Amino acid sequence: MKTSLLGYPRIGEKREWKKALEAHWTGNLSSEDLHAEMKHIRLNHLKKQQDAGIEIIPVGDFTYYDHILDATAMFGLVPERFEYDGGSVSLETYFSMARGNKDVPASEMTKWYNTNYHYIVPEIGNKAPALSENYLLAAYKEAKEELGIEGKPVIIGPYSFLKLAKHYKNDAFPELLSQLTDVYVQLFQELADEGVQWVQVDEPSLVTTIPEEDLPLILKTYETLQNEVPQLNVLLQTYFEAVSHYEKVIELPVAGIGLDFVHDQGKNLHALQTHGFPKDKVLGAGVIDGRNIWKAKLKDKLVLVKEIQKYVGDDKVWLQPSASLLHTPVTVENEPTLDETLKQALSFADEKMEELRTLQQLGIGESEANDKQLEDNEEIFAALKTKGWRKEEPDPTTSTDVGRSLSYEERRKKQLEKWPLPKLPTTTIGSFPQTRDVRRLRARLKKGELTHSEYQSAIQSHIKTWIDHQEEIGLDVLVHGEFERNDMVEYFGERLEGFAFTKNAWVQSYGSRGVKPPIIYGDVRFKEPMTVEETVYAQSLTDKPVKGMLTGPVTILNWSFERDDLPKQQVAFQIAEAIKEEVSALENAGIEMIQIDEPALREGLPLKREDWSSYLEWAVQAFRLSSSYVENTTQIHTHMCYSEFQDIIDAISALDADVISIETSRSQGDILETFEDNVYDKGIGLGVYDIHSPRVPSEEEMLHIIRRALSVLPADLFWVNPDCGLKTRNEEETVAALKKMVNAAQQARAEVTS
């Protein structure tokens, strides 16, 4: 057996990658120096894998922003608005596609399957793909020349790339796939000519519900690659779920198949046991969890590996994580403050490499050594049970549904009387710019350099500044700005029982944006009010309504590293009970507009459509459990980011929130097609500008989106807001953008009332 990785975290142990990018974007690091720093980081990551004894090391998984954006640029599929005229895509154009520029908006960004990673959506348009530059060849040569590594280039597969792309007609898919396959042939031939032995072709879309008519297209694609470049070994890699159409996939003309044996719900193993595996292929066995951070139970993993070996020869098994380690932090070694018992039970990217090596050694080692390693591993999990963090008999998962006492229409009448807002009311999603001063305040509090009273006084000063800004801008419903919050999940986890937190366990979310997901290690319980003080203070400064801002139970679950000893829905209901207590505390304090954000609700959606209904049932129940025990005059808002709303419109309506806000701007209003075919009968705000880009759009651009929305949505139910929170923006661009947004709303308001 050999050890292999699918990909390694880019962000760096101390976020070196993020810091280099942001220094370049602010003009403090030249392009030449950025390239030099990125090379240093990239080679350091490869050297760590080499030193850890990983035998098959991926190259080309490193990126300056996003691996799908890399493929888009490599195929020359640059949207016309960026005025690309062929050849290598410049760094300026590359970053403009990701972030926009002063003249044009960025490409759309959305979630990578069912993860919290965001990719830049390829826009096909009328362009034919062509190889602009072979990034994989450069990555392979660098690893070989600098470190002597015979790397395994990694690229998204042609089928999945097109499934992730937009702006082409469905009936054009076969021809586009054929064109793209020709580009892959050219790319692969260049790799083969250089002496590349293996290439990892990621096809995660093969674990989704695949239309029957796509199967011949997939077969033709891989027949073409095999026939045209027979000397290159292709590892067809899947992850995040069990592969669909197992019998057909394993017969594709490739040298190896990578399967996820962690998140497959046992289906891949069952298929292997039922249908076997080709004797002439390598099996990339994803046996170590590439998405969660709990240490593997080696005894169980050894049993799994030995079962796999019954159907696949030892020399044909590659031991791998279940997915790229992009989704995990770098190393537990940088967490000195964690409880030692908990720390011993954790495994980040570097530790997962050690687990692969240990598992490899267990499969071939001496009996006594095996016994000692297995005993030590079992003691780690036995120690967790002695801590009292988890009930011996957890609460049973409830299926009892809850809801508001009045229908939305009946509530709306009462809320209109209570809140005399104009048509097309304006608001924001919640957060305002987190400046260096704000971040320094939190750091000084943690270090003991500020008393709680001094800290609260400083936070109140920021709240007052932004209440004044909002009043001056003319927003109708205000927010306090969330200056006391480091992260929308971490903040709540720190104030609830059952969560642990790290200092340096950063994971890439999008671009240079990293998050530190909390670790749910025990039973989740409410302790005391978490948001009341700041929200009540903000409300005291204005006669306009101020929304209470909370994160919903499903998002807290999906954006945390959850415990793996309970069903996910049971953990979600524990969190929902805690959020319900906070909603009650806000309402009792006089805050009667409360936003419970669920940007990750769709993110948790199973990748196979046949599994959607059970997930959506408990996800909706969890939200309603947190939000339904309020007065009918209390207005419940929610927010969703990049959610492909059309997929789950019925479930979102079932949440029974009074108002939902949702991203629209990067998709250029395409989501409005959903409302041409479906009726949404509650308050809704479609984001009219993209907060993830530093670009300040014009009033006309925002007005265009508002007008398009009003062509399919009733003006009486429509709200105007940005796409998402404004935490990552600076004060100047935030104020400028919001002023234009309010002006656009006022113009649209005049048009609908004239």
N, C-alpha and C positions, 0 to 999 in steps of 0.2 A: 504493500500500500504506500501511496505517496501523499504528501500534504500539499494543499493548494488553497489559495485565497481567491475570492472573486473581486475584491477591491478593498482599499484601505482608507481610513478617514483622511480628509484633506486638511482639516482645520488646524492641525498641529497641537502638540501638548500644551502650548501656551498661546494658542490662537495666532501663531506667526503668520499663517496664510491670510487670515482676516485682516490683520494689521497692515500687511503689505498692500493688499488691495485698497484699503481705505486711505492709506497714505498716498497711493497713486491717484485715486479719485479726487483727493483734495489738493493735488498739485505738489505734494511734498516728496514724491518719489517718481523719478523719471521712468520712462518706458524701459530704458536700458537697465536701470537698477531694479525695476520690478522683475524683469526677466531673470536677472542674476539671482535675486532673492527667491523667486519661484523655483529655479533650478536647485538651489541649495536645499529648500524644503523637500522638493520631490526626491532628490537623491537620499536625503536623510530617511525618508519614509521607506524607500526601497532597501536601504542598508539595514533598517530595523527588521524587516521581513527576512532578509538574508541571514542576519545574525540569529534570528529566532529558529532557524532551521527549516523554514518553509521552502519546499522544493520547487513548487511551480508558482512563480511570483507574477502577479498581473502588472502590466504596464499600459499606459494610456488611460487609466482610470482617473488620473490626476487631471485637474482642470483649473482654469482661471475664473470660472463662474459656475458652469453646469455642464455635465457630460452630454446632455441632449443638445444644448446649444453648440457644443463642440462639433457634434455630428452634423447639425444644420449648416454650420459654417464650412465644414469639410466637404459637404455636398453642394456648396454654392447656392443654397436656398435662402438667400438674403432677400427680405421683402423689398419691393421697389422703392418704398419711401426712404430707404437708407442710401439710395443712389450708388449701389454697388455695381461695378462694371467688369466683374470677372477677376480671376486670379486669386491669390491669397487674400483672405479677409483681414483687414487691418485691425489692430487692437482697438482703435477708436470705434470702428463699425461694430465690432464684436460687443463692446460694452454698451453701445447705443441700442443694440438689439435687446440687451438684457435690462437696461435701465432707462432707455429713452435719452433724448437730448433736448436742447432748447427749441428745436424745430419740429420734432416728430415723437410720437409716443413709442414706448417699448413694445415688444412682442408680449403676447399674453403669457401669464404664468399660472400654473395649476399644480395640484398635488400629484406626486409620483405614486400611482396606484393607491394602496391603502396605508401610506406612510405620511409623516409630517414633512417630508422633503418636497420642495417645489422645483419643477423644471420649467424651462422656457419652451413654450409650445411652438413647434415648427409651423411655418405658414407656407403652404405649397404654392398657392396662386396659379399663375400661368407658367411658372418656371419649370424647366426640366432639370433634374439633378445632374451635376457634373463634378468630378473630383477636382476641387480647388487646390488642395494641399493634403498630403498624407501625414496627418499628425501621428498616427500609430507607428509609422515607419520611423519617424524621428524619435519617438519615445523608446522604441525597441533598440535603436542604435545607441542612444544615450546610455541606457541601462547596461548594455553589453560593453561599451567602450569605457565607461566610467567605473563600473563595479563588477564586470565580468558576469552579469546576470543574463541567462538565456530566458528572457521574459516571455510572457504570454500576453500579447496585445488583446485589449478588451474593447468591444464596440457594441452598441445597441444593434440588434438584428433588423433587417429590412422590413419584416412584417410588423414588428412592434413599433418601429420608427413611424411607419405610415399610420398605424392605429393611434399613435399619440399625436399625430399632426392634424392640422385643420386647414380650412379654406381650399377644399377640393370637393368635387361632386362624388357621391358614393359610387356611381357607375364608372368613374375614372380609376377606381382603386386597382383593378387588374393591370391596366396599362402602366400606371405609376409604379406599381411593384416591379413590373418587368424592367422599366427604365432604371429604377433604383438598383435592382439586382445587377444590371450591367456595370454600374458604378462600383458595386462591391467586388465584382470580378476584377476590375482594374486595380482596386485597392489591394485585394488579396494577392494578385499576381506580383505586385511590387513588394509585398511582404515576403512572399515565397522566394522571389529572386534574391532577397537579402539573406535568406537562410532561416526565416522564421519557421518554427516547427509546429506550434499550436497557436490558434487564435480563439479567444472566447467570444462567442456571439450571443449576446443576451437577448432572449425572447420571452420576457415576462408575460407578454400578452397571451402566450400559450397556456397560461393557467386560468385565463378568463373564460367566459362562455363564448366559444368560437363558432361562428356560423358555419354550417356544413359546406356552403359554397366556397369557403376560404381554404378548406383542406387541400384541394388540388392545386391551388395557387402556392400554398406553403411548400408542397412537395416539389412543384416545378422550380421554385426559387432555389431550394437546396440541391436539386438535381443539376441545375445550371452551375452553381458554385462548385460542386464536386467535379462535374465534367470539364469545366474550364480551368480550374486550378486544383487538379487531383493531388498534387504533392503537399498541399497545406492541410493539416489536421484541424478540423473544426470541432470545438466543444460547444454544443448547443445548450446554453445555460438557462434554466428556468428557476423561479423562486417566488416566495410569498404564499404559495398555495400548491395543491396537487395539480400536476399537469392534466389538461383535458385531452381526451382521445389518446390515452397512453399507448395503446397498441399501434396506432399509426405514427405517433411521434418517435417511438424507439426504432421504427423501421426507416426513418429518414436517412438519406445518404450522408451521414456525418460520422466522424471518428469517435465522438463521445457525446453523452447526454448528462446534463447536470440537473439533479432533482433535489427539492427541499423535503427533508425527512423530519422537520421540526414543526412547520406551520401547515402541514398537509392534512392534519386531522387523521393521520394514519392511512390516507388513501393511496399515496405513492407506494408505501410498503405493501399494502394489500394488492395493488396492481402488479408489483414486482413478484409477489408470491403466486399470483394467479396466472400471469402471462409470461413470466420469466424476463430475461434480458439477453440481447444479442451477444454472442460469445466474442465477436470481433470489435466490440465497442468498449470504451472506457465509461465507467459510471462515476460522475462527480457526486459523491454522497454528502449532501448538506446535513450533517449530523450535529453540528454545534450551532446554537441559536445565534444568528447574525443580527437579530433585532432587539433582543432583550438583554439584560445585564446580569442575570443570575448564573452562577457557576453551574456547569453541567454535572448531573449525577452520573458519575463515571460508570458505575455498575450497570445502570440502565443503558447508557450509550454503548458500552461494550457488548451488551446483549444485542442491541440494534445492529452494530457493525457486524457481528458474527452471523446474524440472520441475513444481512445483505450479502455476505461472503458466500452463503449457500447458493446464490444465484449468479454471482459475478466472481470471476477469478481474482485472487489477491492482487495480481499484477495489473488488474484492470480497475481497481478501486482507488479513487482520489478522495481522501478525507478533507472535507471543506466545511466552512460555515454555511448556514442555510441561505445567506444572502451576502451582499457586499457589507463590509464592516463600516461603511459610510454612516450607517444608522446607529453606531455605538460611539461612546466617548473613547479617548485614546488609551488611558491607563489608570488603573486603580491606585497606582503608586503615588499619584498626585493628590490623594485624598487623606491627609493626616488626621482630620478631625472626625471622621466617621467612627461610629461605634465599632469596636474591633470585631465583635461577633458578626455584625452585618457586613463589614468590609471583607471578611474572610469568605463570605458567601457570594461575592460579586466578581464578575469577569467582564472587563472591557476589551477593547480590540487587542491590545498586546497580550492580555491574559488568555484571550481566546486562541491566539497562536500557540501559546504554551499548552492549552488544552488539546489542541490538535496533535501536537507532538507527543503528549502523554498518552493520548488514545492510540496513536500509532504504535508507541512502545508497548502499551498494554497488550496489543494484539499479537506481539511477537516476543514479549519478554519472558523472564523467568517467573515461576509461580510465586515465590516468596516476595519478590519485588511487586508483583501484581497485587498480592494480598495487602501489603503495606499501603500502597497508593490508594487502593479502594477503601481501606479502613479509614485513612486520614480524610478522604473525601466525604465519607458517610458521617464522620464526626462533625464536620462543618454544618450539615443540615440538622443533626441532632441538637447542636448547640442553639440553633434558631428556636427550636421548640421549647427550650427551657426559659426563654426570656419573657413569656407571658404577653407577647405582642399580638398574638392571634388566639381567638377563642378555640378551645378544644373541639367544640361543636359549633361551627359558624351558623349564623342566622340563615334560615332557608330562603332561597330566592323567591321573592314575591311576584305574583302575576296579577295582583289586584290593580286595576286601572283607576286613575283618579282624574278629575276634571273640574273646571270652573262651574259654579252653581247656575250661571246664566250663559246663554249662547253668545257668540261674538256680537251678533247684531243687537241683542238686548244690552250687552255691556257697552257697546259703542255709543248708544244713545246717552247713557249715563256719563260716559267719559267726555263726550262732546260738551255736555253741560258743565262739567268740572273744569275742562281744559279748553278755553275759547281760543284755539289756535287758528291761524289763517289757513287757507288752502295751500297745499304744497309746503307744509311746515319744514323748516330746516333744522338740522341737528348734526352732530358728529358721532363717531362710533365709540369714543371714550377717552383715549389717551391723547395727551399733547406732548410736545417735544421733551425728550429726556436729555437735558443738557448736561455738560460735564459738571456743572455746579450741583445739579440734582443727584447725579450719581455719586459725587463726592460726599454729599450729605449722608447718604445711606452708608457709605464706607466709614465715615467718621463715627456714625452711631454704633456700627458693629465693633469698631476699635475702642469704644468707650471715650472718645474724644468729645462727644456731645451727650448731654442728658436727654432723656426722652422729651422733657418739656422744651428744651432748646430746639430739638429736631422738629417737633410738632409746630413750633412757631415758624421755623424756616419753611416747612411744607405749606403752612397756611399762607405764607407770603406768596409762594408760587401759585397757589390756588386762587388767591385774590387777583393776582396779575392776569390770570387767564379767564377768570370770570369777567373782569373788566374788558379784556380783548373780545370776548364773545358778545358782550353787551354792545360794544362799539361796532363790531362787524354786523350785528343785527340778527344773529341766530335766534331761533324761536325756542328751542329746548337745549339747555346747557348741560355740561358735564363738569366734574371737578378737576379732571385732567390726569388723575392716577399717578401723581408724582411720587407717591410713597411706595409704588410698586416696581419691583425689579422685572417681573415677568407675570403674565396674566394667569399662569398656572402655579408657578413657584410661590407667588405671594399668598395664595390661598392655602396651598399645601403647608406652608410654614406655620399657619395658624390653626391647622386641623391636626388631630391625632392620626397616627398611622403613616406619616410621611417622613422621609429622610432626604437630606439635601447635600449636594456636593459643592466643592469650591471650583473645580477645574474640569468637570465632566461635560464639556461642551460638545454639541452635535449640530451639524450644519442644517439649517432650515431652508434658507434660500440665499443665493449670492453669498455675501460675507456675513449674513445674519446667522448667529448661533443661538441655541437655547440650551439650558441645563435642565433636562426633564427631572422632576422629582422622582423619588423611588417610593412606591407604595409597598411597604413591608409588613404592615399590620392592619388591624381594623380601623376604618376611618370614622372619626367622631367629631362633632362640633364641640368647641371649648368655650368661646366667647365671641361677641360681635367683632367683625373683621374690617368693616368698611363704613360703619355708621358715623364715626367721629368726623372724618374728612367730608363725607357727603352732606351731613347736617350743617357743617361750617359753610360749605359752598352755598347751600340753599339760603343761609342767613344773609348772604351778600346780595341777593337778587330776588325780584318778584317773579321772575320767569321760572318755570319748572326746571329742576336739576335731576337728571337721571341717576339713580343708584346703579353702579356698574359691578356686575358679578360675572364669573366664568361658570359655565354650565357643567353638569356632572359628566356628560359624555366626553366633552373636550378635556376636562381634567384627567379623566381616565386615559383617553387616547394620546394625550401629550405627556403622559408619565410613563415610567418603566413600571408596569403593574406587577403585582405579586402573581406567581404562577401556580398557586395552590387552590385558587377559587375560580369559578366561572366569571368571566368578565362582567356579565350583567349583575352579579351579586355585588361586586365592588362598585359598580355604577350606582346601584340603589343605596349603598352606604353613603356615597358622596352626595347623592340627591337629598337624602335626609339631612345632611349637614347644611347644604345650600338652602334648603327649606327654612331652617332655623335662621339663617342670615337674612333671607327675604322677610321673614316675620319681624326681625329686629329693625330692619329699615322701615317697614311699614309702620311699626309702632312708634318710630321716631319722626313720623310725618313725611317720609319719602314715598311718594305714591306713583312715581314712574320708575320702573326697575328693569334694567336690561340684563338678561342672562344670556351671555354669548355662547353659541355652539358652533364655532367655525370648523370644528373637527368632526361634526356629526357624520357627514358623508365620507370622511376619511376612513372611518371604521367600517364602511360598507364592505361586505365580503366581495371577493373578486368574481365569484360566480353568481349570476343573477338568481339562480334557484335557491341561493342561501340568503337573499336579501330580506325576505319578509320576517324571518325570526329575529334578525338583528334590529331591523327598524321597529319592530314591536316593542322590544325592551328599551331601545334608545328613546323612543317617544314617551314610554312610561316613565323613564327616569327624569326627563325634562318636566313632564306634567307633575310628577311627584314634588319637584323642587319649586314649581311656579304656581300651583293651582289653589293653594290655601290662602288666598288674598281676597280683599274686598273687590266687588265688581267694578268699583270706580278706579281701582289701582290698575294702571296700564303696564302690561308686561311686554317688553321689547326683547328681541333676540337678534343676533347677527351671525352671518355665515360668510366665509371667504372662499372664493374659487371652488364653489361647491357643485358645479354642473347641476344646477337647480332642477333642470328638467327631468333628471333621473329619479328624483325623490319628491316631486311636488306634492303628492298626496300625503306622504309622511310629514312633510314640513307644515302642511295645513293642519294635520292632526296634532301638532305641537300646541295649537290653539293659542299662540302668542298673539297679542293685539297688533303688534307691528314687527315686521322682520326687515332687516337691511341686508343687502347682498351685493357682492362685487359685480360690476358691469363694465367698467371702463376699458380694461385691457381686452376684453372680448368684443369690444366695439358694439356693444348692445346686442350681440347675437342671441343672448339669452331671451330676448323679447319674443323670439319665435315660439318659445314655450307657452307664452300667454296668448298666442294666436290660436292654440289648440286646446288650452286648458284654462279654466276659470280659477283665479285666486281671489278669494272674497274677503281678505283681511288687509290691514294696513301694510304697505310695503315701500321700502326705499331702495332704489337701485343706485349703487355708487356711481357718481357722475365724474369722478376723476381718480386717477391712480396715485395712491400715496406711496407706493414702493419706488417711484421714480422722483428724482429731484426736480423734474420739469414741472413748471406751473402752467397748466393749460389755459386756453383763452375762455372767456365767457361763452363765445359762440360754440366751442366744442362741447361744453357742459350743457348748453341750451339744446344742442342737437340731440344729445342723449335723453334729456328730459322730454323733448317733443316726441321722440321715437317711443319712449315709454308711455306717454299719454295717448299714443295711437292705439294701445292695446290695454291700458289700465285706467280705471276711473280716477279722475282728478281728486275726488273726495277721499280716496284711500292712499294717495301717493305722497311719499315723503322724499326730501332731497338731502343727500348726505354724501360724504366721500366713501371710497371703497372700504376703508379699514381704519384702524387707529393711526394717529399721527405721531407716535412715539419716536420714529426714526427720522423725522424731518426736523429742520431747524425753524426757529421762530419766524424769520422773515418770510420764507416761502410758505409756511403754514398760514400766516395771516393773509398774505397776498392771495393764495388759492381760495381760502374761505370767503374772502370778500367777493371774489369773482363768482364763487358758487352761489352766494346769497343774491348777488345782482342777477345771475341767470335765473334763479328761482323766482325772484320778483317779476322779472320780465315774463316768464312763463305763467305766473299767477295772473298777471294782467291779461294775458291772452286767453286764459280759460274763463275769466270772469267778465270779459267784455261782451 
